[in-house]
Amino acid sequence: MITKMHDDASCNSVANENLSLLCDLELIMGMLTIMSLLDCVHRLIKFAQSHDVFMGDFINAVKMCQLELY
């Protein structure tokens, strides 16, 4: 697929833009980071929904744990 895009890049500006995005390592690594962060937030939401936990209570518990560490 990428080799065909490389062949088409000289005559197709859309293919050229897509090829440059696929080859941009910084963009791909950033997307992986964002996706893992969104996965963590999704799991936190599912945990809160399944255990009838209010997020305010969870945040207060985390803050209290942080205060105990310092």
N, C-alpha and C positions, 0 to 999 in steps of 0.2 A: 504494500500500500504506500509506504513512504517513498519507495523508488519510483513508482508511477507518479506520485506527486512531484518528485524531483524532475522527472521528465516533462511534466505539464507546467512546471513553474515558470518556464521561460515564456510561455504564451498565455498563461492564465494568472491574473493577479490574485484571485481568491485562493487558488492552490498555493501560490507563493506565500500568502499570509498564513494559511493553515500550516504549511511546512515550517515556517519560522516559529510558530507557537509550539509545535510538537518538538522542536529542537531546543527550545529555551529551558535549560535545566533549572534556572532559578524559579520560573513560573511553575514547573512541575513539582518541585520540592515545596513551594509555597502552598500549592493545592493539597499535597499530602498532609501538610501541617494543619491546614484549615479543616480538612476532612476528619482528621483524628480528633481535633477539638470539638467539632460538631457531633462526633460519635460520643464523646464523653458527656456533652450537654444532653444528648438524647437519652443516654443511660440514666443520667441524674433525674431527668423528667419522668422517665418510666419508673424509677425507684420511688419517687415522691408520689406518683399516682397509685402505685400498687400497695403502698404501706400507709396510706392516709396520713402522710406527713406533710405538715405545712412547711413551705420553704423558709419562712421566717424562723421557725424553730430550728431547722437545719443550720441556717446561717448563724444563729446565736450559739448553737452547740460548737460549730467550727471556731467561732471567735473565742469562746471560753477555752477550747483546747489550745488555741494559739497563745492565749494569755498564760496558761499554765506552763507552756514551754519556755516562756521568757521569764 
